[in-house]
Amino acid sequence: MMTKINNCNHLEIKRILLTFILIVCSCFAFGQDHEEAHLIDLDSTWGKEIFKFPIRFAQNINYEGVEEARFPPEGWSNEHHQNFWSYAFAWDINLNEKISEHNLASDLEKYFDGLVGLEEYKASALIIKIEDSGSYSMFKGKIKTYDGFTTNSPITLHVLIESHYCKAKKKSIILFRFSPKDFTHDVWNTLKNVKLKKPICDH
């Protein structure tokens, strides 16, 4: 019986490592050819990864475009650091309409399911709109997912989402900011300073 348990544990570890390796390789392969993408206005101390849609680990997100992910200079993978799992990414996608709470929740669930790659840990997202003005919308919410990179345990991420509908160019620019820390935590002072490069619709 103990042998079977150990074998299951080894298989699970192998699956997690394989998923991580595939994601890192896909990021590296694409990033080398598309470093010119610059959606987020941050200096070079922040880590940067570029993904082309459809994203290799989440191809069921049905957009064309690009994602730029940015990671703080330190602490993202350290569970004792305030920057743990705190980062941002922006999408420049061919969405010719204002995005809804439902679509954001669905897209984030597909994204994190693909990132995690484990059938037994399906993501769930709750997104609510908190501001709506013309082509600009703001949302906040939570995503329950799994940290297969550091703690190998479930994790809940808080998220702020800033969406810009660029009607003239028939596309949308969406900025996501994430952290497991509550919105009252100091780390959100850093994340709220993560801005889209202006003019936003001219990328």
Order of alpha helices (4+ residues) and beta strands (2+ residues): alpha-beta-beta-beta-alpha-beta-beta-beta-beta-alpha
